[in-house]
Amino acid sequence: MPLIKVCGNLYGMNAHMVASFEPDYMGWNFVPSSPRLVRPEVATRLIREIRIGHPAIEHIGIMGGMGLERMIRLLRQLGGPGLRRFALDGIQLIGSSLLIQQTRSVLRNMGIGIPIWPVLRVDGPVSDEDLRALGHCHLYLIDRKVGHALGGTGKQVDPSWLSKVRLPYLLAGGLNPDNSVQMLESTAAAGVDIASGLEAGQPGVKDRARMEDLFRRLGRLPS
């Protein structure tokens, strides 16, 4: 069964609605330029609430477009005083292999044992070697590269570009309930990562009907 990550959660009641569908992952965007940018204290509170009723959902922080010092401050905000555990279960990191190595070292020094998912933005054919160049990880994310944008462009990846990729990855970029099944069948992706494709217009507000459509098509509607 394909993995599902619903990305760009922003508002309280809407995020709880998303959680009711039991996606494998919920994404919280900390990229400064993103229209779905969430404040760390808001994300921490919502994650804590969601974990009470939906403990199986893993929460992934999307980070990029910031220097290492700013990222360290953000990590401290997500695991500061009074928190019994670090807010996130993983970090989806947009950046170079050096930044990924530095972030992994920072997490280790802070005693935070969570995985990093490197993001590979593509505009042509790639292979496992391109993913390994970002570091050895248990899961990657592949998104469409469009100029200097760090994601959220709504542009799709050409499935033929991924024919040589066998390492585990989630596919992002222009996905929605109508095309997700086809893209999964056309690639070796382990699952999908969707944000705008589940929204009716306002960034960060997921549409219940679109959520139901996606989860039904992927055989994941909660019983």
Buried (B, 14 or more C-beta within 10 A) or exposed (E): EBBBBBBBBBBEEBBBBBBBBBBBBBBBBBBEBBBBBBEBEBBBEBBBBBBEEBEEBBBBBBBBBBEBEEBBEBBEBBBEEEEEEBBBBBBBBBBEEEBBEBBBEBBEEEEBEBBBBBBBBBEEEBBEEBBBEBBEBEBBBBBBBBEEBBBBBBEBBBBEBBBEBEBBBBBBBBBBBEBBBEBBEBBBBBBBBBBBBBBEEEBBBBBBEBBEBBBEBBEBBEE
